[in-house]
C-alpha cells in the first residue's frame, strides 16, 4: 500500500511552515501596525511547530508508531505544551488588557 504522504514530504511541509511563519507574521503585523509582535508570534509558531514535529518523530522512532507507550508519551507532551502555551498567552493578554485599561483612564 502506497503512503498518502512520505516522511520527506511531511518534513518539507514543516520547513515551509518554519519559513512562512515569520513572513506571514510580518505581513499581518504590517497591516495591523504591530510588526514586531506579529513577527515574534510568527517565528514562535514556525519554530514551535518544527520543534514539536522533530520531537514527535524522535519519540515515534524510538517507541514505535503503533504502541500505546508512544501514544501516551506524545499525549503527555502535547498536553504539557498546550498548558504552557495557554498560560503564557493568558499572561500576555492580561498584561495587554491592563495596559489598555490604564491608557484609557489617562
C-alpha positions as CSV (number, residue, x, y, z in Angstrom):
1,X,0.0,0.0,0.0
2,X,1.4,3.4,-1.0
3,X,1.6,6.2,1.6
4,X,-0.5,9.3,1.2
5,X,2.4,11.4,2.1
6,X,6.0,10.4,2.6
7,X,8.2,11.4,5.5
8,X,10.3,13.7,3.2
9,X,7.1,15.5,2.0
10,X,6.0,16.0,5.6
11,X,9.4,17.3,6.6
12,X,9.3,19.7,3.6
13,X,5.9,21.0,4.7
14,X,7.2,21.6,8.2
15,X,10.2,23.5,6.8
16,X,7.8,25.6,4.7
17,X,5.8,26.4,7.8
18,X,9.0,27.3,9.6
19,X,9.9,29.8,6.9
20,X,6.4,31.0,6.3
21,X,5.5,31.7,10.0
22,X,7.7,34.9,10.3
23,X,6.8,36.0,6.8
24,X,3.1,35.7,7.4
25,X,3.6,37.4,10.8
26,X,5.4,40.3,9.2
27,X,2.6,40.8,6.6
28,X,-0.1,40.6,9.3
29,X,1.9,43.0,11.5
30,X,2.5,45.4,8.7
31,X,-1.3,45.5,8.0
32,X,-2.2,45.8,11.7
33,X,0.7,48.2,12.5
34,X,2.1,45.8,15.1
35,X,5.1,44.5,13.1
36,X,7.5,43.4,15.8
37,X,4.9,41.5,17.9
38,X,3.5,39.7,14.8
39,X,6.9,38.7,13.6
40,X,7.7,37.3,17.0
41,X,4.5,35.4,17.1
42,X,5.0,34.0,13.6
43,X,8.6,33.0,14.5
44,X,7.5,31.3,17.7
45,X,4.7,29.4,15.8
46,X,7.1,28.4,13.0
47,X,9.9,27.2,15.3
48,X,7.5,25.7,17.8
49,X,5.8,23.7,15.0
50,X,9.1,22.4,13.7
51,X,10.4,21.6,17.2
52,X,7.2,19.6,18.0
53,X,7.4,17.8,14.7
54,X,11.1,16.8,15.4
55,X,10.3,15.7,18.9
56,X,7.3,13.7,17.8
57,X,9.4,11.9,15.2
58,X,12.1,11.1,17.7
59,X,9.7,9.7,20.2
60,X,7.8,7.7,17.5
61,X,11.1,6.4,16.0
62,X,12.2,5.3,19.5
63,X,9.0,3.8,20.8
64,X,7.4,2.6,17.6
65,X,4.4,4.1,15.7
66,X,1.7,1.6,16.8
67,X,2.4,1.4,20.6
68,X,0.4,2.6,23.5
69,X,3.5,3.9,25.1
70,X,4.1,6.2,22.1
71,X,0.6,7.4,22.2
72,X,0.8,8.2,26.0
73,X,4.2,9.9,25.8
74,X,3.1,12.1,22.8
75,X,-0.3,12.8,24.5
76,X,1.5,14.0,27.7
77,X,4.0,16.1,25.6
78,X,1.2,17.9,23.7
79,X,-0.9,18.4,26.9
80,X,2.1,20.0,28.6
81,X,2.9,22.2,25.6
82,X,-0.7,23.3,25.3
83,X,-1.0,24.2,29.0
84,X,2.3,26.1,29.0
85,X,1.3,27.9,25.8
86,X,-2.1,28.8,27.2
87,X,-0.6,30.1,30.4
88,X,2.0,32.2,28.5
89,X,-0.7,33.6,26.1
90,X,-3.0,34.3,29.0
91,X,-0.4,36.2,30.9
92,X,0.4,38.4,27.9
93,X,-3.3,39.0,27.2
94,X,-3.9,40.0,30.8
95,X,-0.9,42.3,30.8
96,X,-2.0,43.9,27.5
97,X,-5.6,44.4,28.6
98,X,-4.5,46.0,31.9
99,X,-2.3,48.4,29.8
100,X,-5.2,49.3,27.6
101,X,-7.4,50.0,30.7
102,X,-4.6,52.2,32.2
103,X,-4.2,54.1,28.9
104,X,-7.9,54.7,28.5
105,X,-8.1,56.0,32.1
106,X,-5.5,58.6,31.4
